[in-house]
Amino acid sequence: MSSCTSQELAKELGLTVSRISQLKTGGIFDGCFSVKRNRVTWDKEKAIEVYNSNNHLVPVTRTKRKKSSDLEIPHINESRAKSEYFRSELARLDLEVKEEELVESSLVKRQAFTSARTVRDALGNIPDRVSNQFAAETDPVAIHETLTTEIRKALESLTNA
């Protein structure tokens, strides 16, 4: 048994050190090496025998990156035109924000929630305010007018918000 390093084994097999590591991780060289203190020592003869007898090697994973010759790179003037267009759009949006024509959606949602809660509370308080008055009232027209007035007051808080 002659021992060797990963570099020596790679040179002997005509592979790179990273390919040796790939094959080792793939389980091809199980039992052909030992690890002591993060150092891999190979049984050279056994590793060469295992490599030569195995035809089902671990495939190299290929990236899905396009070759530079396959990229469709636009003309410089087209790129400049697109860049200027997007810069002008950003400037327009910035101006609309400063002129308060464009508002953040979170502010709108918060204000809508506050307004809805105010109306809900105002409508919910109507029975507390008018229940004693209705208990003493027997005229349906007076009850209707009072109830309409109270609902109108509650809804006015929505327009003032």
N, C-alpha and C positions, 0 to 999 in steps of 0.2 A: 504494500500500500504506500504509494507516494502521495504526499499531501501538497496542496498548492493553494494560492490565493484566487480570488474571483478574477483578477486581471490576467493571471497566468492561464486559467481555464478558458477565459474568453479568447485569448490569443490562440490557444491550442485548437479551439473549436471554430475559430473564424467568426466569432460573434462579438457583440459589444458587451460591456459589463452590465449595462441596463437590461439587455436582452437575457443575460444569464439570470439576473434578478427576477425578471418577469417569469421565466421558466421555473425558477425555484418557488416563487409565489404560487404559480399554477399547479405545483405538486409534481412536476416532471422529475425533479431531482431528489425526491424524498428518500432519505437514507444514504445520500451521497455526500453529505456535509455535516459538520458539527459547528456549533456556535459557542465561543468562549469569550466572555467580556466584550460583546458586540463585534467580535471578529469571526468571520466565516472561514473555516478551513475545509477544503474540498479533498475528497478521495478521488484523485485525478483519473485513475483507470476506470473506476466504477462509474464516474460521471460521464466519461467519454463513451463507455459501453451503453449506458442508459440513453444518452442523447442519440447515438447512432441507431439504437433499436426502436426508438419511438418515432413514428410517423405522424402521430396525432399531437403535434406541438400546439402550445397556447398561441392563438392568433394575436397579432399586434392590432390594437384598436386604432382605427383611423379617425381622424377628426373630420367633421363635416364642414370644414372651412373651405371657401372657394379659393381657387387659384387667382392670383392677381391679374392674370391675363383674361379670366372669365368675368371679372367685375365690370359692370357698366358704369364707367366714370363719366359724369356729365362734363360738358364743355365749361371752361372757366367763366364765360359770360353768363351762361345759364345758372351756374352756382352763385355768381354775384347777384343776379336778378332775384333769385329765391331768397338770398340773405337779406337784400334790401327790402323785399316785400315783408318778410317776417319782422325785421326791425321796425318798419313803419306800423305794422299791426301792434307790436308791443308798445310803441309810443302812443298809438291811438287809445289802447286800453289804459295806459297809465294816465293819459289826459282825462278820460272818462271817469276814472277813479278820483282824480283830483277835483273834477267838477261835480262830483257826487251823482253822476248819471249811472255809474256802475257801482254796485254795493256788494260786499261779501255776503255769500249765502248764509253763513252762520249768523250774521247780524239780523238778517231778515227773518230767519227761523226763530231766533230768540225773541224778536219783537212780536212776531205772530203768536208765539206761545204766551207771552205776557198779556197781549190783548185778549186772547181767548180765555185765559184764566180770569181776567178782570170781569169779562162779560159773564162767565160761568158763576163767579162769586156773586155778582150783582143779581143775576136771575135766581140764584139759590137763596138770597136774602129776602126776596119778595114775600114769601109766606110768613116769615117772622115779623115783617113790618105791618102787613095788612090783616093778619088773622084775627086780631082783636076787633078791628074795625068791621070786618065782614061778619063776625059773630053778632054784632049789634045791629047790622044793616039788614033790612028785609027787602029793599027795593033792588030788583035785578039791574036796572039801568045804572044806578049809583055804583053797584059792585062792578059792573062792566067798565064804567068810566075810571074808577079807581085802579082797577087791574090794568087797563090800557095805559094809563098814566105811569104806573110803576114799571111796566115792561118797556115803555118808551124811554124812561130815565135810564134803565139798565142798558138799553141798546145805544143810547147816546154816548155812553162811556167808550163804546167801540169806535165811534167816529172821532172822538177826541184823542184816541190813543195814537 
